[in-house]
Amino acid sequence: MALCALALWALAWAAQPGQRLPEFALLDPKGNLISPASMKKPAVIVFWASWCPVCKAEFPGLHRVAAETGVPFYVISREPKDTKEVVLEYMKAFPRFIPLLASEKDKPPEVANRFKVVGQPWTFVVDAEGKVVALFAGRAGREALLDALLLAGVELP
C-alpha cells in the first residue's frame, strides 16, 4: 500500500501535461547542444538506465514507434554510472533514438531531477510548443503512446 502511495505521489510531482519542458542543455552523439528550444518537436523524451529490465523490454517497441512515426525519441540515462561509452554502445541496437549525453552545462541525472523523475523508464510526450501532453511512469504501451502522439499533433501513418 505504501509503495502505491509513493508511486502516485511521484507521478503528481513530475512534470505534468500542459507544463513546458524544464530547461536542459545536453549533447547529442555528434556533439550538438540540445535544449528544449533546439530539439525537434513533437518529440518523445525517455528517461532510462542501462541496467533497467523494464527499459530493456520496452525499447524494441518504442524503437518501432519511432521508426513508424518519424518522431524524434530523445533518450536520457538517469543512471550516474552510465558513461558516454555505455550509452552509445547500448544505443547501437536502437539507431532511431537520439541519446543525450552530459555537456559542460548539464548532466543527465540533473536533468532527470528537473523533470522530477524518480524511476525508469519514464516517458514524456511533447507537442510542437514544448509542452508535455502525456507522461508514462513505467512501461509505455504502444496504443497509449500512439494516442499521446496524436494529442501532440503527430499525423500517424
FIPAFI-144124 format. One record per atom (N, C-alpha, C): residue number from 1; residue in one letter; x, y, z. Coordinates in steps of 0.2 Angstrom, whole numbers, padded with zeros to 4 digits. Each point is the difference from the previous one (the first is absolute). Example, Ala and Ser with C-alpha at 12.3 -4.5 7.8 and 13.67 -1.06 7.14 Angstrom:
REM FIPAFI-144124
{lovo 1, A, {0066, -0028, 0039}}
{lovo 1, A, {-0004, 0006, 0000}}
{lovo 1, A, {0004, 0006, 0000}}
{lovo 2, S, {-0002, 0005, -0004}}
{lovo 2, S, {0004, 0006, 0001}}
{lovo 2, S, {-0004, 0005, 0003}}
REM end
This chain:
REM FIPAFI-144124
{lovo 1, M, {0004, -0006, 0000}}
{lovo 1, M, {-0004, 0006, 0000}}
{lovo 1, M, {0004, 0006, 0000}}
{lovo 2, A, {0006, 0000, 0004}}
{lovo 2, A, {0004, 0006, 0000}}
{lovo 2, A, {0004, 0001, -0006}}
{lovo 3, L, {0001, -0005, -0004}}
{lovo 3, L, {0004, 0000, -0006}}
{lovo 3, L, {-0005, 0003, -0005}}
{lovo 4, C, {-0006, -0001, 0000}}
{lovo 4, C, {-0005, 0003, -0005}}
{lovo 4, C, {-0001, 0007, 0002}}
{lovo 5, A, {0000, 0002, 0006}}
{lovo 5, A, {-0001, 0007, 0002}}
{lovo 5, A, {0006, 0004, -0003}}
{lovo 6, L, {0006, -0003, 0001}}
{lovo 6, L, {0006, 0003, -0002}}
{lovo 6, L, {0000, 0001, -0008}}
{lovo 7, A, {-0002, -0005, -0003}}
{lovo 7, A, {0000, 0001, -0008}}
{lovo 7, A, {-0005, 0005, -0002}}
{lovo 8, L, {-0006, 0001, 0003}}
{lovo 8, L, {-0005, 0005, -0001}}
{lovo 8, L, {0003, 0007, 0002}}
{lovo 9, W, {0004, 0000, 0005}}
{lovo 9, W, {0003, 0007, 0002}}
{lovo 9, W, {0005, 0002, -0005}}
{lovo 10, A, {0004, -0005, -0002}}
{lovo 10, A, {0005, 0001, -0005}}
{lovo 10, A, {-0003, 0003, -0007}}
{lovo 11, L, {-0005, -0003, -0002}}
{lovo 11, L, {-0003, 0002, -0006}}
{lovo 11, L, {-0003, 0007, 0001}}
{lovo 12, A, {-0003, 0002, 0005}}
{lovo 12, A, {-0003, 0006, 0001}}
{lovo 12, A, {0006, 0005, 0001}}
{lovo 13, W, {0006, -0001, 0002}}
{lovo 13, W, {0005, 0004, 0000}}
{lovo 13, W, {0004, 0002, -0006}}
{lovo 14, A, {0000, -0005, -0005}}
{lovo 14, A, {0003, 0001, -0006}}
{lovo 14, A, {-0002, 0005, -0005}}
{lovo 15, A, {0004, 0002, -0005}}
{lovo 15, A, {-0003, 0004, -0005}}
{lovo 15, A, {-0006, -0002, -0003}}
{lovo 16, Q, {-0005, 0004, 0000}}
{lovo 16, Q, {-0007, -0002, -0001}}
{lovo 16, Q, {-0003, 0002, -0007}}
{lovo 17, P, {-0005, -0003, -0003}}
{lovo 17, P, {-0003, 0002, -0006}}
{lovo 17, P, {-0002, 0008, 0000}}
{lovo 18, G, {0002, 0003, -0005}}
{lovo 18, G, {-0002, 0007, 0000}}
{lovo 18, G, {0006, 0005, 0002}}
{lovo 19, Q, {0005, -0003, 0003}}
{lovo 19, Q, {0006, 0003, 0003}}
{lovo 19, Q, {0005, 0000, -0006}}
{lovo 20, R, {0004, 0006, 0000}}
{lovo 20, R, {0006, 0000, -0005}}
{lovo 20, R, {0005, -0004, 0003}}
{lovo 21, L, {0005, -0003, -0005}}
{lovo 21, L, {0005, -0004, 0002}}
{lovo 21, L, {0005, 0004, 0005}}
{lovo 22, P, {0003, -0003, 0005}}
{lovo 22, P, {0005, 0003, 0004}}
{lovo 22, P, {0006, 0002, -0005}}
{lovo 23, E, {0004, 0005, 0002}}
{lovo 23, E, {0006, 0001, -0004}}
{lovo 23, E, {0005, -0005, 0001}}
{lovo 24, F, {0004, -0001, -0005}}
{lovo 24, F, {0006, -0005, 0000}}
{lovo 24, F, {0004, 0002, -0006}}
{lovo 25, A, {0006, -0002, 0000}}
{lovo 25, A, {0005, 0001, -0005}}
{lovo 25, A, {0005, -0006, 0000}}
{lovo 26, L, {-0002, -0005, -0004}}
{lovo 26, L, {0004, -0007, -0001}}
{lovo 26, L, {0002, 0000, -0007}}
{lovo 27, L, {0005, -0005, -0001}}
{lovo 27, L, {0003, -0001, -0007}}
{lovo 27, L, {-0003, -0006, -0003}}
{lovo 28, D, {-0001, 0001, -0007}}
{lovo 28, D, {-0001, -0006, -0004}}
{lovo 28, D, {0006, -0004, -0001}}
{lovo 29, P, {0000, -0006, -0003}}
{lovo 29, P, {0006, -0003, -0002}}
{lovo 29, P, {0005, 0003, -0005}}
{lovo 30, K, {-0002, 0005, -0003}}
{lovo 30, K, {0004, 0004, -0005}}
{lovo 30, K, {0003, 0006, 0003}}
{lovo 31, G, {-0002, 0001, 0007}}
{lovo 31, G, {0003, 0006, 0004}}
{lovo 31, G, {-0004, 0006, -0001}}
{lovo 32, N, {-0006, 0000, -0003}}
{lovo 32, N, {-0005, 0005, 0000}}
{lovo 32, N, {-0004, 0001, 0006}}
{lovo 33, L, {0000, 0007, 0003}}
{lovo 33, L, {-0003, 0001, 0006}}
{lovo 33, L, {-0008, 0000, -0002}}
{lovo 34, I, {-0003, -0004, 0004}}
{lovo 34, I, {-0008, -0001, 0000}}
{lovo 34, I, {-0003, 0003, 0006}}
{lovo 35, S, {-0005, 0004, -0001}}
{lovo 35, S, {-0004, 0003, 0005}}
{lovo 35, S, {-0007, 0000, -0002}}
{lovo 36, P, {-0005, 0002, 0005}}
{lovo 36, P, {-0007, 0000, -0002}}
{lovo 36, P, {-0001, 0004, -0006}}
{lovo 37, A, {0004, 0006, -0001}}
{lovo 37, A, {-0001, 0005, -0005}}
{lovo 37, A, {0002, -0003, -0007}}
{lovo 38, S, {0006, -0004, 0000}}
{lovo 38, S, {0003, -0003, -0006}}
{lovo 38, S, {-0003, -0007, -0002}}
{lovo 39, M, {-0003, -0003, 0004}}
{lovo 39, M, {-0002, -0007, -0001}}
{lovo 39, M, {-0006, 0000, -0005}}
{lovo 40, K, {0000, -0005, -0005}}
{lovo 40, K, {-0005, -0001, -0004}}
{lovo 40, K, {-0006, -0002, 0003}}
{lovo 41, K, {-0006, 0003, -0001}}
{lovo 41, K, {-0006, -0001, 0003}}
{lovo 41, K, {-0006, -0001, -0005}}
{lovo 42, P, {-0005, -0004, 0001}}
{lovo 42, P, {-0001, -0004, 0006}}
{lovo 42, P, {0005, -0005, 0001}}
{lovo 43, A, {0001, -0002, 0006}}
{lovo 43, A, {0005, -0005, 0002}}
{lovo 43, A, {-0002, -0004, 0006}}
{lovo 44, V, {0004, -0005, 0001}}
{lovo 44, V, {0000, -0005, 0006}}
{lovo 44, V, {0006, 0001, 0004}}
{lovo 45, I, {0000, 0000, 0006}}
{lovo 45, I, {0006, 0000, 0004}}
{lovo 45, I, {-0001, -0006, 0005}}
{lovo 46, V, {0005, -0004, 0000}}
{lovo 46, V, {0000, -0006, 0004}}
{lovo 46, V, {0006, 0000, 0005}}
{lovo 47, F, {-0002, -0001, 0007}}
{lovo 47, F, {0005, 0000, 0005}}
{lovo 47, F, {0001, -0008, 0001}}
{lovo 48, W, {0006, -0002, 0000}}
{lovo 48, W, {0001, -0007, 0001}}
{lovo 48, W, {0007, -0002, 0003}}
{lovo 49, A, {0002, -0006, 0001}}
{lovo 49, A, {0006, -0002, 0003}}
{lovo 49, A, {0002, -0006, -0004}}
{lovo 50, S, {0007, -0001, -0001}}
{lovo 50, S, {0002, -0006, -0003}}
{lovo 50, S, {-0001, -0007, 0003}}
{lovo 51, W, {-0001, 0000, 0007}}
{lovo 51, W, {-0001, -0006, 0004}}
{lovo 51, W, {-0008, -0001, 0001}}
{lovo 52, C, {-0004, 0004, -0003}}
{lovo 52, C, {-0007, 0000, 0002}}
{lovo 52, C, {-0003, -0006, -0005}}
{lovo 53, P, {-0003, -0005, 0003}}
{lovo 53, P, {-0003, -0005, -0004}}
{lovo 53, P, {-0007, 0002, -0003}}
{lovo 54, V, {-0003, 0005, 0003}}
{lovo 54, V, {-0006, 0002, -0004}}
{lovo 54, V, {0002, 0004, -0006}}
{lovo 55, C, {0005, 0004, 0001}}
{lovo 55, C, {0002, 0004, -0006}}
{lovo 55, C, {0003, -0005, -0005}}
{lovo 56, K, {0003, -0005, 0001}}
{lovo 56, K, {0002, -0005, -0005}}
{lovo 56, K, {-0006, -0003, -0003}}
{lovo 57, A, {-0005, -0001, 0003}}
{lovo 57, A, {-0006, -0003, -0003}}
{lovo 57, A, {-0004, 0005, -0004}}
{lovo 58, E, {0000, 0006, 0002}}
{lovo 58, E, {-0004, 0005, -0003}}
{lovo 58, E, {0004, 0003, -0006}}
{lovo 59, F, {0006, 0000, -0001}}
{lovo 59, F, {0004, 0004, -0005}}
{lovo 59, F, {-0002, -0003, -0007}}
{lovo 60, P, {0000, -0006, -0001}}
{lovo 60, P, {-0002, -0003, -0007}}
{lovo 60, P, {-0007, 0003, -0003}}
{lovo 61, G, {-0005, 0000, 0005}}
{lovo 61, G, {-0006, 0003, -0002}}
{lovo 61, G, {0000, 0007, -0001}}
{lovo 62, L, {0003, 0004, 0004}}
{lovo 62, L, {0001, 0007, -0001}}
{lovo 62, L, {0004, 0002, -0006}}
{lovo 63, H, {0005, -0004, -0002}}
{lovo 63, H, {0004, 0001, -0006}}
{lovo 63, H, {-0004, -0001, -0006}}
{lovo 64, R, {-0005, -0005, 0000}}
{lovo 64, R, {-0004, -0001, -0006}}
{lovo 64, R, {-0005, 0006, -0001}}
{lovo 65, V, {-0002, 0003, 0006}}
{lovo 65, V, {-0005, 0006, -0001}}
{lovo 65, V, {0004, 0006, -0002}}
{lovo 66, A, {0007, 0000, 0002}}
{lovo 66, A, {0004, 0006, -0003}}
{lovo 66, A, {0001, -0001, -0007}}
{lovo 67, A, {0001, -0006, -0003}}
{lovo 67, A, {0001, -0002, -0007}}
{lovo 67, A, {-0006, 0001, -0004}}
{lovo 68, E, {-0006, -0002, 0003}}
{lovo 68, E, {-0006, 0001, -0004}}
{lovo 68, E, {-0003, 0007, 0000}}
{lovo 69, T, {0002, 0004, 0005}}
{lovo 69, T, {-0003, 0007, 0000}}
{lovo 69, T, {0005, 0005, -0002}}
{lovo 70, G, {0006, -0001, 0000}}
{lovo 70, G, {0005, 0005, -0001}}
{lovo 70, G, {0001, 0005, 0005}}
{lovo 71, V, {-0003, -0001, 0006}}
{lovo 71, V, {0000, 0005, 0005}}
{lovo 71, V, {0007, -0001, 0004}}
{lovo 72, P, {0004, 0005, 0002}}
{lovo 72, P, {0006, -0001, 0003}}
{lovo 72, P, {-0001, -0002, 0007}}
{lovo 73, F, {0003, -0006, 0002}}
{lovo 73, F, {0000, -0002, 0007}}
{lovo 73, F, {0007, 0001, 0003}}
{lovo 74, Y, {0000, 0005, 0005}}
{lovo 74, Y, {0006, 0002, 0003}}
{lovo 74, Y, {0000, -0005, 0007}}
{lovo 75, V, {0006, -0003, 0001}}
{lovo 75, V, {0001, -0005, 0005}}
{lovo 75, V, {0005, 0003, 0005}}
{lovo 76, I, {-0001, 0000, 0006}}
{lovo 76, I, {0004, 0003, 0005}}
{lovo 76, I, {0001, -0005, 0006}}
{lovo 77, S, {0006, -0002, 0001}}
{lovo 77, S, {0001, -0005, 0006}}
{lovo 77, S, {0000, 0004, 0006}}
{lovo 78, R, {-0004, -0002, 0005}}
{lovo 78, R, {0000, 0003, 0006}}
{lovo 78, R, {0005, -0003, 0005}}
{lovo 79, E, {0004, -0005, -0002}}
{lovo 79, E, {0005, -0004, 0004}}
{lovo 79, E, {0006, 0004, 0000}}
{lovo 80, P, {0003, 0002, 0005}}
{lovo 80, P, {0006, 0004, 0000}}
{lovo 80, P, {0006, -0005, -0002}}
{lovo 81, K, {0000, -0006, 0000}}
{lovo 81, K, {0005, -0005, -0002}}
{lovo 81, K, {0000, -0001, -0007}}
{lovo 82, D, {-0005, 0002, -0004}}
{lovo 82, D, {-0001, -0001, -0007}}
{lovo 82, D, {0005, 0005, -0003}}
{lovo 83, T, {0006, -0002, -0002}}
{lovo 83, T, {0004, 0004, -0003}}
{lovo 83, T, {-0002, 0001, -0008}}
{lovo 84, K, {0003, 0005, -0003}}
{lovo 84, K, {-0001, 0001, -0007}}
{lovo 84, K, {0001, -0006, -0004}}
{lovo 85, E, {0005, -0004, 0001}}
{lovo 85, E, {0002, -0006, -0003}}
{lovo 85, E, {-0005, -0005, 0001}}
{lovo 86, V, {-0003, -0001, 0006}}
{lovo 86, V, {-0005, -0005, 0002}}
{lovo 86, V, {-0006, 0002, -0004}}
{lovo 87, V, {-0002, 0007, 0000}}
{lovo 87, V, {-0006, 0002, -0004}}
{lovo 87, V, {0000, -0001, -0007}}
{lovo 88, L, {0006, 0002, -0003}}
{lovo 88, L, {0000, -0001, -0007}}
{lovo 88, L, {0001, -0007, -0003}}
{lovo 89, E, {0003, -0005, 0004}}
{lovo 89, E, {0000, -0007, -0001}}
{lovo 89, E, {-0007, -0003, 0000}}
{lovo 90, Y, {-0004, 0002, 0005}}
{lovo 90, Y, {-0007, -0002, 0001}}
{lovo 90, Y, {-0004, 0002, -0006}}
{lovo 91, M, {0001, 0006, -0002}}
{lovo 91, M, {-0005, 0003, -0005}}
{lovo 91, M, {0002, -0003, -0007}}
{lovo 92, K, {0005, -0003, -0001}}
{lovo 92, K, {0002, -0003, -0007}}
{lovo 92, K, {-0006, -0005, -0002}}
{lovo 93, A, {-0004, -0003, 0005}}
{lovo 93, A, {-0005, -0004, -0002}}
{lovo 93, A, {-0007, 0004, -0002}}
{lovo 94, F, {0001, 0007, 0002}}
{lovo 94, F, {-0006, 0004, -0001}}
{lovo 94, F, {0002, 0007, -0004}}
{lovo 95, P, {0001, -0001, -0006}}
{lovo 95, P, {0003, 0006, -0004}}
{lovo 95, P, {-0005, 0006, -0001}}
{lovo 96, R, {-0006, -0001, 0001}}
{lovo 96, R, {-0005, 0005, -0001}}
{lovo 96, R, {0000, 0004, 0006}}
{lovo 97, F, {0002, -0002, 0006}}
{lovo 97, F, {0000, 0004, 0006}}
{lovo 97, F, {0006, 0005, 0000}}
{lovo 98, I, {-0001, 0006, 0003}}
{lovo 98, I, {0005, 0005, 0001}}
{lovo 98, I, {0002, 0000, 0007}}
{lovo 99, P, {0006, -0003, 0002}}
{lovo 99, P, {0002, 0000, 0007}}
{lovo 99, P, {0003, 0007, 0001}}
{lovo 100, L, {-0002, 0003, 0006}}
{lovo 100, L, {0003, 0006, 0002}}
{lovo 100, L, {0005, -0001, 0006}}
{lovo 101, L, {0005, 0003, -0001}}
{lovo 101, L, {0006, -0001, 0005}}
{lovo 101, L, {0002, 0006, 0004}}
{lovo 102, A, {0004, -0001, 0005}}
{lovo 102, A, {0002, 0006, 0004}}
{lovo 102, A, {0004, 0005, -0005}}
{lovo 103, S, {-0001, 0006, 0002}}
{lovo 103, S, {0003, 0006, -0003}}
{lovo 103, S, {0004, 0004, 0006}}
{lovo 104, E, {0003, 0005, -0002}}
{lovo 104, E, {0004, 0004, 0005}}
{lovo 104, E, {-0005, 0004, 0004}}
{lovo 105, K, {-0006, 0001, -0002}}
{lovo 105, K, {-0006, 0003, 0003}}
{lovo 105, K, {-0004, -0004, 0004}}
{lovo 106, D, {-0001, -0007, -0002}}
{lovo 106, D, {-0005, -0004, 0004}}
{lovo 106, D, {0002, -0007, 0000}}
{lovo 107, K, {-0003, -0004, 0004}}
{lovo 107, K, {0001, -0007, 0001}}
{lovo 107, K, {-0007, -0004, 0000}}
{lovo 108, P, {0000, -0005, -0004}}
{lovo 108, P, {-0007, -0004, 0000}}
{lovo 108, P, {-0003, -0001, 0006}}
{lovo 109, P, {0003, -0002, 0006}}
{lovo 109, P, {-0004, -0001, 0006}}
{lovo 109, P, {-0003, 0007, 0003}}
{lovo 110, E, {0004, 0005, -0001}}
{lovo 110, E, {-0003, 0007, 0002}}
{lovo 110, E, {-0006, 0001, -0004}}
{lovo 111, V, {0000, -0001, -0007}}
{lovo 111, V, {-0006, 0001, -0004}}
{lovo 111, V, {-0006, -0004, 0003}}
{lovo 112, A, {0001, -0007, 0001}}
{lovo 112, A, {-0005, -0004, 0003}}
{lovo 112, A, {-0003, 0003, 0006}}
{lovo 113, N, {0004, 0003, 0004}}
{lovo 113, N, {-0002, 0003, 0007}}
{lovo 113, N, {-0004, 0006, -0002}}
{lovo 114, R, {0001, 0004, -0005}}
{lovo 114, R, {-0004, 0006, -0002}}
{lovo 114, R, {-0007, -0002, -0003}}
{lovo 115, F, {0000, -0006, -0003}}
{lovo 115, F, {-0006, -0003, -0002}}
{lovo 115, F, {-0004, -0003, 0005}}
{lovo 116, K, {0004, -0001, 0006}}
{lovo 116, K, {-0003, -0003, 0006}}
{lovo 116, K, {-0001, -0007, -0001}}
{lovo 117, V, {0004, -0004, -0004}}
{lovo 117, V, {0000, -0007, -0001}}
{lovo 117, V, {0003, -0004, 0006}}
{lovo 118, V, {-0004, -0004, 0002}}
{lovo 118, V, {0002, -0004, 0006}}
{lovo 118, V, {0001, -0008, -0002}}
{lovo 119, G, {0000, -0002, -0006}}
{lovo 119, G, {0001, -0007, -0002}}
{lovo 119, G, {0001, 0000, -0007}}
{lovo 120, Q, {0000, -0006, -0003}}
{lovo 120, Q, {0001, -0001, -0007}}
{lovo 120, Q, {-0003, -0006, -0002}}
{lovo 121, P, {-0003, 0000, -0006}}
{lovo 121, P, {0000, 0005, -0005}}
{lovo 121, P, {-0006, 0005, 0002}}
{lovo 122, W, {0001, 0006, -0002}}
{lovo 122, W, {-0005, 0005, 0000}}
{lovo 122, W, {0000, 0004, -0007}}
{lovo 123, T, {-0005, 0000, -0003}}
{lovo 123, T, {-0001, 0003, -0007}}
{lovo 123, T, {-0005, 0006, 0000}}
{lovo 124, F, {0003, 0005, -0003}}
{lovo 124, F, {-0004, 0006, -0001}}
{lovo 124, F, {-0001, 0001, -0007}}
{lovo 125, V, {-0006, 0002, -0002}}
{lovo 125, V, {-0002, 0002, -0007}}
{lovo 125, V, {-0001, 0007, 0000}}
{lovo 126, V, {0003, 0003, -0005}}
{lovo 126, V, {0001, 0008, 0000}}
{lovo 126, V, {-0003, 0002, -0007}}
{lovo 127, D, {-0004, 0005, 0001}}
{lovo 127, D, {-0003, 0003, -0007}}
{lovo 127, D, {0004, 0005, -0003}}
{lovo 128, A, {-0002, 0003, -0005}}
{lovo 128, A, {0004, 0005, -0004}}
{lovo 128, A, {0002, 0006, 0004}}
{lovo 129, E, {-0004, 0002, 0005}}
{lovo 129, E, {0001, 0006, 0004}}
{lovo 129, E, {0005, -0002, 0006}}
{lovo 130, G, {0002, -0006, 0001}}
{lovo 130, G, {0005, -0002, 0005}}
{lovo 130, G, {-0004, -0001, 0007}}
{lovo 131, K, {-0006, -0002, -0001}}
{lovo 131, K, {-0004, -0001, 0006}}
{lovo 131, K, {-0001, -0008, 0000}}
{lovo 132, V, {0000, -0002, 0007}}
{lovo 132, V, {-0001, -0007, 0001}}
{lovo 132, V, {-0008, -0002, -0002}}
{lovo 133, V, {-0001, -0005, -0004}}
{lovo 133, V, {-0007, -0002, -0001}}
{lovo 133, V, {-0002, -0007, 0004}}
{lovo 134, A, {0005, -0003, 0001}}
{lovo 134, A, {-0001, -0007, 0004}}
{lovo 134, A, {0007, -0002, 0003}}
{lovo 135, L, {-0002, -0004, 0005}}
{lovo 135, L, {0006, -0002, 0005}}
{lovo 135, L, {-0002, -0008, 0001}}
{lovo 136, F, {0005, -0004, -0001}}
{lovo 136, F, {0000, -0007, 0002}}
{lovo 136, F, {0005, -0002, 0005}}
{lovo 137, A, {-0002, -0002, 0006}}
{lovo 137, A, {0005, -0002, 0005}}
{lovo 137, A, {0000, -0008, 0000}}
{lovo 138, G, {0005, -0003, -0003}}
{lovo 138, G, {0001, -0007, -0001}}
{lovo 138, G, {-0001, -0001, -0007}}
{lovo 139, R, {-0002, -0006, -0002}}
{lovo 139, R, {0000, -0002, -0007}}
{lovo 139, R, {-0006, 0004, -0004}}
{lovo 140, A, {0002, 0003, -0006}}
{lovo 140, A, {-0005, 0004, -0004}}
{lovo 140, A, {-0003, -0005, -0005}}
{lovo 141, G, {-0007, -0002, 0000}}
{lovo 141, G, {-0003, -0004, -0004}}
{lovo 141, G, {0000, 0003, -0007}}
{lovo 142, R, {0000, -0004, -0005}}
{lovo 142, R, {0000, 0003, -0007}}
{lovo 142, R, {-0006, 0004, -0002}}
{lovo 143, E, {-0006, -0003, 0002}}
{lovo 143, E, {-0006, 0004, -0002}}
{lovo 143, E, {0000, 0007, 0004}}
{lovo 144, A, {0001, -0001, 0006}}
{lovo 144, A, {0000, 0006, 0004}}
{lovo 144, A, {0005, 0006, -0002}}
{lovo 145, L, {0006, -0003, -0002}}
{lovo 145, L, {0005, 0005, -0003}}
{lovo 145, L, {-0002, 0003, -0007}}
{lovo 146, L, {-0003, -0004, -0004}}
{lovo 146, L, {-0003, 0002, -0006}}
{lovo 146, L, {-0005, 0006, 0001}}
{lovo 147, D, {-0005, -0002, 0005}}
{lovo 147, D, {-0005, 0005, 0002}}
{lovo 147, D, {0003, 0007, 0002}}
{lovo 148, A, {0006, -0001, 0004}}
{lovo 148, A, {0003, 0006, 0003}}
{lovo 148, A, {0003, 0004, -0006}}
{lovo 149, L, {0003, -0004, -0005}}
{lovo 149, L, {0003, 0004, -0006}}
{lovo 149, L, {-0005, 0003, -0004}}
{lovo 150, L, {-0006, -0003, 0000}}
{lovo 150, L, {-0006, 0004, -0004}}
{lovo 150, L, {-0001, 0006, 0004}}
{lovo 151, L, {0000, 0000, 0007}}
{lovo 151, L, {-0002, 0006, 0004}}
{lovo 151, L, {0006, 0005, -0001}}
{lovo 152, A, {0006, -0002, -0002}}
{lovo 152, A, {0005, 0005, -0001}}
{lovo 152, A, {0000, 0003, -0007}}
{lovo 153, G, {-0004, -0003, -0004}}
{lovo 153, G, {-0001, 0003, -0007}}
{lovo 153, G, {0004, -0004, -0005}}
{lovo 154, V, {0002, -0006, 0001}}
{lovo 154, V, {0003, -0004, -0005}}
{lovo 154, V, {-0005, -0003, -0004}}
{lovo 155, E, {0001, 0000, -0007}}
{lovo 155, E, {-0004, -0003, -0004}}
{lovo 155, E, {0003, -0007, -0001}}
{lovo 156, L, {-0004, -0005, 0002}}
{lovo 156, L, {0002, -0007, 0000}}
{lovo 156, L, {-0001, -0003, -0007}}
{lovo 157, P, {0005, -0005, -0002}}
{lovo 157, P, {-0001, -0003, -0006}}
{lovo 157, P, {-0006, -0005, -0001}}
REM end
